[in-house]
Amino acid sequence: MPAAAPPSFDLAVGFTPSALNKGLAQLHSTHRDVFKGTDKKNYSDVTYFVSWDFLSPPALRLGALPDQLWENSIKAPGVKELPATGVMLLELPEVKAAAWPADQASEKVGGTGPVRVICHATVKDKALAVEPLAAWIDQSSIDAKDKRIVRHQLVPSVLAMAGKLLGGLHIPTAELFGTKVALEPSLVDATGTHLVLAASAKVGGAAAADLAGHTWPDKEIFVLGSRTFLTSLLGAALRSHQNTEVYRENKGPEALNVTLTAKFKEATNLVLDEKELTKGSAQLLFGFAAEVFVLGVGSDGCSMIKAGSDC
């Protein structure tokens, strides 16, 4: 069987919807003010007030969209086609929303019900960006006049709110082998199981071109690196410990004391394990030294003898 092709990225970070939704639920319970607000908009020379409140925590879904959801959704301005990759569905189970003319509060239109926001995850300016594309709201019991208010007032506000909410998603700086790595996102995709962000780093320098065909680890959150990237990173970590003292011991009585020391010098021929990329082997060079302190020898009352070698 031929060897698998190396990944086209330095590092990939993945999250399951479950992991992301735990964060959204916690945010909803501790910062309710983030999930509600009021705005003012103009439409047909009339000023409207719009209010919304996400009464229950939102949930992110991955995979294929439900049948006809895209066709029956209200699109954001300028949006016409559904992207081929990076599509996610933000479920808002219970949204309380309303819109009314600024001087006619009695004509308020609104209610409470589910809203589904179709979003697109991509990379812009070397950062993860989530763009709301469309929103689905049950309009079966709304008359024609009120539908215009829903389409032009409520939906844009809900889309903007969803964009701000998901815009808080970020990929944390990773620490591997004791070294912090600043990542530059280059490609994102929403698979059926994970939201995956592939990134390049200055250590390896590879840029992701395509995430198709990769099998992701069965973990809620994972970090997956290429062999070239991890080799470079581990090598950098080893170099940071050059000339570090790894052993020191004193032996003997005070009158004839011996101090033994060992220092790590360098590592060469670093090779990562074929199956476990967090393990590797290398040839290590250590420097050894011995100091002998003799009391009462010679006219000065002391003498120092030192010897050392590398191996």
C-alpha positions in Angstrom: 0.0 0.0 0.0 1.5 3.4 -0.9 2.2 5.8 1.9 -0.3 8.5 2.6 0.4 11.9 1.0 1.7 14.5 3.5 -0.8 17.1 4.6 -0.9 20.4 2.8 -0.7 22.4 6.0 1.6 23.0 9.0 -1.1 22.5 11.6 -4.8 21.8 11.7 -7.1 22.6 14.7 -10.5 21.0 14.8 -13.6 21.3 17.0 -16.7 19.2 17.1 -20.1 21.0 17.3 -20.5 19.6 20.8 -17.3 21.4 21.9 -18.3 24.7 20.3 -21.9 24.4 21.6 -20.7 24.0 25.2 -18.9 27.3 24.9 -22.0 29.0 23.4 -24.2 27.6 26.2 -21.8 28.8 28.8 -21.6 32.2 27.2 -25.4 32.4 27.1 -25.8 31.6 30.8 -23.1 34.0 32.0 -23.5 37.0 29.5 -27.2 37.3 28.6 -26.6 40.9 27.4 -24.6 39.5 24.5 -27.7 37.8 23.1 -30.1 40.7 23.0 -30.3 44.2 21.8 -32.2 47.0 20.1 -31.4 48.8 16.8 -32.8 51.5 14.6 -33.1 51.1 10.8 -34.6 53.0 7.9 -36.8 51.5 5.2 -39.0 53.3 2.6 -38.3 56.6 4.4 -39.7 55.2 7.7 -37.5 54.8 10.8 -38.0 51.5 12.5 -36.9 50.1 15.9 -35.9 46.5 16.0 -35.4 44.4 19.2 -34.3 40.8 19.6 -33.5 38.4 22.4 -32.1 34.9 22.1 -34.0 33.2 24.9 -32.2 29.9 24.7 -28.6 29.0 23.8 -27.8 28.8 20.1 -26.4 25.6 18.7 -24.0 25.1 15.7 -24.7 22.2 13.3 -22.4 20.8 10.6 -23.1 18.6 7.6 -25.6 18.9 4.8 -28.4 21.5 5.2 -32.0 20.3 5.6 -33.9 20.0 2.3 -35.2 23.3 0.9 -33.8 25.3 3.8 -31.5 27.4 1.5 -34.3 28.0 -1.1 -36.8 29.1 1.6 -34.4 31.3 3.5 -34.1 35.1 3.3 -30.7 35.9 1.9 -28.4 38.6 3.1 -27.8 41.5 0.6 -25.6 40.4 -2.3 -25.8 36.7 -1.5 -27.0 34.5 -4.3 -25.3 31.1 -4.2 -24.5 28.7 -1.4 -20.7 28.1 -1.1 -19.4 24.6 -1.8 -17.4 24.4 1.4 -17.4 25.9 4.9 -21.2 26.0 5.4 -22.6 25.8 8.9 -26.0 26.1 10.4 -26.6 28.2 13.5 -29.8 27.0 15.2 -31.6 29.6 17.4 -34.3 27.6 19.1 -36.2 30.5 20.7 -35.8 34.0 19.5 -38.0 36.9 20.7 -38.0 39.6 18.1 -40.0 42.7 17.1 -40.0 45.7 14.8 -42.2 48.8 14.7 -42.2 52.3 13.2 -40.5 54.8 15.5 -43.7 56.8 16.0 -46.2 53.9 15.8 -45.5 51.4 18.5 -49.0 50.0 18.1 -48.0 48.6 14.7 -45.4 46.3 16.3 -44.7 43.1 14.3 -42.9 40.2 15.9 -43.2 37.1 18.1 -41.2 34.2 19.5 -40.0 31.2 17.6 -37.1 29.3 16.0 -34.6 31.0 13.6 -32.0 29.1 11.5 -29.0 31.1 10.2 -26.9 29.6 7.4 -23.3 30.7 7.8 -20.1 30.5 5.8 -16.7 29.9 7.6 -13.7 31.2 5.7 -10.3 32.9 6.1 -9.9 36.7 5.7 -6.8 38.7 6.5 -5.2 35.6 8.0 -8.0 35.1 10.5 -11.1 33.0 10.9 -14.2 34.8 9.6 -17.8 33.6 9.8 -20.3 35.3 7.5 -24.1 34.9 7.9 -25.6 34.2 4.5 -29.3 33.7 5.1 -31.9 33.2 7.8 -35.0 31.1 7.9 -38.0 32.2 9.8 -41.5 30.6 9.8 -43.6 33.1 7.8 -46.7 30.9 7.3 -48.8 33.1 9.6 -47.4 36.5 8.6 -49.3 38.7 6.2 -47.7 40.3 3.1 -47.2 43.7 4.8 -45.6 42.2 7.9 -43.4 40.0 5.7 -41.7 43.1 4.3 -40.9 44.3 7.8 -39.5 40.8 8.7 -37.4 40.7 5.5 -36.0 44.2 5.7 -35.9 44.8 9.4 -35.8 41.7 11.6 -33.7 39.4 9.4 -30.8 41.9 8.8 -30.6 42.5 12.6 -30.6 38.8 13.4 -27.9 38.1 10.8 -25.7 40.9 12.2 -26.1 39.5 15.7 -25.2 36.0 14.5 -22.2 37.3 12.7 -20.9 39.0 15.9 -21.6 35.9 18.0 -19.7 33.5 15.7 -17.0 36.2 15.1 -15.9 35.4 18.6 -14.7 32.0 17.5 -10.9 31.9 17.3 -8.1 29.4 17.1 -5.9 29.7 20.2 -2.1 29.8 20.1 -0.9 26.3 20.3 2.0 25.1 22.5 3.9 22.0 21.3 7.1 20.6 22.8 7.2 23.6 25.2 7.2 26.1 22.3 4.3 28.5 21.6 3.4 28.7 17.9 1.7 31.7 16.4 -0.6 30.4 13.7 -1.7 32.1 10.5 -5.0 30.5 9.3 -5.0 29.7 5.6 -8.0 27.5 5.0 -11.2 26.5 6.9 -13.8 23.9 6.3 -16.9 22.6 8.1 -17.0 18.8 7.7 -19.7 16.6 8.9 -17.9 16.1 12.2 -15.6 19.1 12.8 -15.0 22.7 12.1 -11.4 22.6 11.0 -8.9 25.4 10.5 -5.7 24.7 8.7 -2.8 27.1 9.4 0.7 27.8 8.4 3.4 28.7 10.9 6.8 30.4 10.4 8.5 27.1 11.6 7.3 25.1 8.6 5.9 27.6 6.2 3.5 25.4 4.3 0.2 26.8 3.1 -3.0 24.7 3.0 -4.5 24.3 -0.4 -7.2 21.8 0.2 -8.6 19.8 3.1 -10.4 17.2 1.1 -9.6 13.6 1.8 -8.2 14.1 5.3 -9.4 11.8 8.1 -9.6 13.8 11.3 -9.0 12.4 14.8 -12.1 11.2 16.8 -11.7 13.9 19.4 -13.8 16.9 20.5 -10.8 19.2 20.0 -7.6 18.1 18.2 -4.4 19.6 17.0 -2.8 17.8 14.0 0.6 18.7 12.6 2.6 17.7 9.5 5.8 15.7 9.9 7.9 18.5 8.5 6.4 21.1 10.8 6.7 18.9 13.9 10.3 17.9 13.1 11.2 21.6 12.8 9.4 22.5 15.9 10.9 19.7 18.0 14.3 20.6 16.7 13.8 24.2 17.7 12.7 23.1 21.2 15.9 21.0 21.6 18.1 23.9 20.4 16.5 26.1 23.1 18.0 23.7 25.7 21.5 23.7 24.4 24.2 24.0 27.2 21.5 23.3 29.8 22.9 21.5 32.9 21.0 18.3 33.3 23.0 16.6 36.1 25.0 17.8 39.2 26.1 15.8 42.2 28.6 16.3 45.0 30.4 13.3 46.5 32.9 12.7 49.2 33.8 14.5 52.5 34.6 18.2 52.8 38.3 17.5 52.8 38.2 15.7 49.4 35.0 16.7 47.6 34.1 15.7 44.0 31.5 17.6 41.9 30.1 15.8 38.8 28.2 17.8 36.2 26.6 17.0 32.8 25.3 19.5 30.2 23.2 18.8 27.1 25.1 20.1 24.1 23.1 19.3 20.9 20.8 16.8 19.1 21.5 15.6 15.6 19.7 13.3 13.1 16.2 13.9 14.6 13.7 11.5 13.2 10.0 11.3 14.2 8.3 7.9 14.8 6.4 6.6 11.8 3.1 6.1 13.7 3.4 8.5 16.6 4.5 12.0 15.6 4.9 13.2 19.1 7.7 10.7 19.6 11.1 10.8 18.0 14.8 9.7 18.2 18.0 11.6 17.8 21.7 11.4 18.6 22.4 13.4 21.7 25.7 15.0 22.7 26.5 15.6 26.4 29.4 17.3 28.0 30.7 15.8 31.3 33.0 17.4 33.9 34.4 16.6 37.3 35.9 19.0 39.8 37.9 17.8 42.8 38.5 20.1 45.8 41.4 19.0 48.1 41.7 20.8 51.5 45.1 21.3 53.1 47.4 20.6 50.1 50.3 23.0 49.4 51.2 26.3 51.0 47.9 27.9 50.0 45.9 25.3 51.9 43.9 24.1 48.9 44.1 22.7 45.4 41.5 22.4 42.5 41.6 19.7 39.9 39.2 19.8 36.9 38.6 17.4 34.0 35.9 17.0 31.4 34.9 15.3 28.1 32.0 15.1 25.6 30.2 11.9 24.4 
